[in-house]
Every structure is written in structure tokens, then in C-alpha cells.
Amino acid sequence: MGIWQIADGVYTIVYYGFFKTSMILKEINADSSTSLINSEFIFICSFGTLLVILGLVNILMSKKYIHDETTSKKVGFYLCAQSLFSYFILDIISLILGMSAGVIYLAKNKSIKLKKVQGS
């Protein structure tokens, strides 16, 4: 999920931020609309940066907190919350990846806890 979000953020910044905005500016030569285009550019680049940061956080969390035979409800709920965010921004691939990772992680936690209880 982290790699997808980084790629999606970079694609958003490069394609929609730089390429599309420059194409619109070439078509429109009016000075009055440049402030609107600049505001759109800033919003698009901020959104792409947010996606890149979320992807980096996912990769760092997976390296730091996800290990064999360890449990943490926070990571599973974080993945589900991030999937909900992906639902609102209509990023279907992140939604599917995040929900499946969150549900699998929470199920893994449950099986580890049951294993510890039965082993005692």
C-alpha cells in the first residue's frame, strides 16, 4: 500500500500538477485566471505530497511494528482508518489494499492471542 501511495502521489504531482497546469496556461493567456490556476496547482501538489507522506509512513510502520508473533491493534486500526480516507478520496486501489491488510493484520493478532491462551 505504501509503494502504491508513493507512486500515486508522484504521478499526481508530476502529471496533474506540472503537465496539466502548464497545458492549461498555454491555452489561456489571460492574467486574471492565473491566480485560479496557481491555487489549483498548490492544492494538487499538496494532495500529492500528502499521498507520498502517507506512503512513507506506511512503509516505516511496516518495518518498525509488523513482526512475527507480535500484536498491535493500533496498526490494524490505522490501516482501516487510512482505507476509510482512501474511500473518501476515491482511491480504490488503496482502499482495497488497506482494508485487506488491516483485516488480515487484525485476524493475525487474534490468532496469535488464541495461540498464547491455548499454549498456557
URBEL-V672227 format. One line per field, one symbol per residue. phi: phi as a letter, one per 30 degrees, with the letter a starting at -180 (. if undefined). psi: psi as a letter, one per 40 degrees, with the letter a starting at -180 (. if undefined). Layout:
# URBEL-V672227
phi = ???
psi = ???
This chain:
# URBEL-V672227
phi = .ddddddddddddddddddddddddddccdddcdddddddddddddddddddddddddddddddccbdicbaddddddddddddddddcicdddddddddddddddddeddddddddddd
psi = dddddddddddddddddddddddddddheiddedddddddddddddddddddddddddddddddehiifiihddddddddddddddddefgddddddddddddddddddddddddddde.
